[in-house]
Amino acid sequence: MGSFAYFCTMILYNTTYQMPTTVARDFVIWVHEVMLPRIKEFGHMHRGRLSRILSHKDEDSECFALQFEVESTARLHYWFVKQGKALGEELQKTFEGQVIGFSTMMEVITEDEE
């Protein structure tokens, strides 16, 4: 079996959030009006987007994925220390612990240029 080599072109940082449906609309507004502008202003994270997760749907909760691209794990760590941790704490305070999330860091190996 031959060896497989690849080159990481970017880091994709994804945070998946789950919350009661009663706060989902306010969460989307908060992300759009507070979180995304602050992250963009910081300058290390690119191509931010918020998506609703359709594969997990029930009457009582909603799930969303917030994704950003960043050049390296070092820049991601720098962002997290300087801004990300505080934004997470502000989110928890704003929504009184009703929003839970977990983050995943992925290496983008290939990307369609369309």
For each residue, the residues with C-beta under 8 A, 3 or more apart:
1:
2:
3:
4:
5:
6: 109
7: 109
8: 11 107 108 109
9: 108 109 110 111
10: 69 70 71 107 108 111
11: 8 69 70 71 72 73 75 76 105 106 107 108
12: 67 68 69 105 106 107 108
13: 45 67 68 69 70 76 103 104 105 106
14: 65 66 67 103 104 105 106
15: 65 66 67 101 102 103 104
16: 53 63 64 65 101 102 103 104
17: 27 63 64 65 66 99 100 101
18: 56 61 62 63 99 100 101
19: 23 24 27 61 62 63 95 98 99 100
20: 23 24 60 61 62 98
21: 24 59 60 61 62
22:
23: 19 20 26 27 95 98 99
24: 19 20 21 27 28 62 64
25: 28 29
26: 23 29 30 95
27: 17 19 23 24 30 31 62 64 95 99
28: 24 25 31 32 50 64
29: 25 26 32 33
30: 26 27 33 34 35 91 94 95
31: 27 28 34 35 36 50 64 66
32: 28 29 35 36 50
33: 29 30 36 37
34: 30 31 37 38 90
35: 30 31 32 38 39 66 87 91
36: 31 32 33 39 40 48 50
37: 33 34 40 41
38: 34 35 41 42 83 87
39: 35 36 42 45 48 68 79 83 87
40: 36 37 43 45 48
41: 37 38
42: 38 39 45 79 82 83
43: 40
44: 70 71 75 76 78 79
45: 13 39 40 42 48 68 69 70 79
46: 68 69 70
47: 67 68 69
48: 36 39 40 45 66 67 68
49: 66 67
50: 28 31 32 36 64 65 66 67
51: 64 65 67
52: 62 63 64
53: 16 56 57 63 64 65
54: 57
55:
56: 18 53 61 63
57: 53 54 62 63
58: 61
59: 21
60: 20 21
61: 18 19 20 21 56 58
62: 18 19 20 21 24 27 52 57
63: 16 17 18 19 52 53 56 57
64: 16 17 24 27 28 31 50 51 52 53
65: 14 15 16 17 50 51 53
66: 14 15 17 31 35 48 49 50
67: 12 13 14 15 47 48 49 50 51
68: 12 13 39 45 46 47 48
69: 10 11 12 13 45 46 47 108
70: 10 11 13 44 45 46 75 76 79
71: 10 11 44 75
72: 11 75 76
73: 11 76 77 105
74: 77 78
75: 11 44 70 71 72 78 79
76: 11 13 44 70 72 73 79 80 105
77: 73 74 80 81
78: 44 74 75 81 82
79: 39 42 44 45 70 75 76 82 83 84
80: 76 77 83 84 85
81: 77 78 84 85
82: 42 78 79
83: 38 39 42 79 80 86 87
84: 79 80 81 87 88
85: 80 81 88 89
86: 83 89 90
87: 35 38 39 83 84 90 91
88: 84 85 91 92 101
89: 85 86 92 93
90: 34 86 87 93 94
91: 30 35 87 88 94 95 99
92: 88 89 95 96 97 99
93: 89 90 96
94: 30 90 91
95: 19 23 26 27 30 91 92 98 99
96: 92 93
97: 92
98: 19 20 23 95
99: 17 18 19 23 27 91 92 95
100: 17 18 19
101: 15 16 17 18 88
102: 15 16
103: 13 14 15 16
104: 13 14 15 16
105: 11 12 13 14 73 76
106: 11 12 13 14
107: 8 10 11 12
108: 8 9 10 11 12 69 111
109: 6 7 8 9
110: 9
111: 9 10 108
112:
113:
114:
